[in-house]
Amino acid sequence: MKICLVPVGIMKKYMKERDIDIEADLAAGALIERLNLPDKLKIVCFLNGKRIDTSGRFSEGDVVKIVSTFTGG
């Protein structure tokens, strides 16, 4: 099954927008782990514009925005 990953803000430094193939039962938390992003980034996923928790599931053609709540100054 294909979904579209869209990095937002600082996440563009770590990944590019792309379509990926995933298993139909993959949870958002497992997807985040699979991306091998730094733990300090505190990742949040938005599925078709709505925030989902780590147990959220995907459907064919979903657009998943990957956002970091990590900020600094």
N, C-alpha and C positions, 0 to 999 in steps of 0.2 A: 504494500500500500504506500502511496506517495503523499508526503506532506511538504509544505514549503516553510523553511526556516528563515526568519527575518531578524537579523540582529538590530538592536536599537542602541543608540548612544555609544558608550565605551565598548559595547560588545562587538562593534564593527572592527575593533582592533584585534579581536580573537577569532572571528569567523566571518564568512561572507554569506550573503543571501544565496540560498540554494534549495533545490528540491532533493529530498532524500527518501529512500525506501526504508520502511520500518515494518515490524510485525504488527498485526492488527490489534493485539492485546497489550502493546507497550504503554506503560504509564509515563506521565510527564517526568516524574523523578528519575526513572530509568533512562529516559532520553537525555536529561541533563547530565547524568553520570557518564553516559556514552560519549558526550561531547568533549569530555576531558578538559573542562574549563577550570581555572584557578578557584579554589574554595573561597577565597577572600571576596569574590564578586557577588555572592548572595543572589543567585539567579531566581528570577520570577518569569513564569510563562503566561502569555496571553493567547488564548485560543479564539480565533475569529473575533478579536476585539474585547474578550472578557477574560479576566484573570482566573486561572485555574490553580488548584493545589497539586501536590506531587502525585496524587492518585488519579488525576484527570486522564482521560483516554482520548484518542484521536480517531478521526474518520478520514477516508480518502479525500484528498484535495484540501484539507485544513490548512490554514495559514497560522503559523505559530511564531509569535514575536518573542524573542529572547531578550530580557531586560535585566540589568543589574541594579540592585538597590544600593550598591556600594558607592559611597561618595567620599570625596576628600577635599582638602583645601590647601 
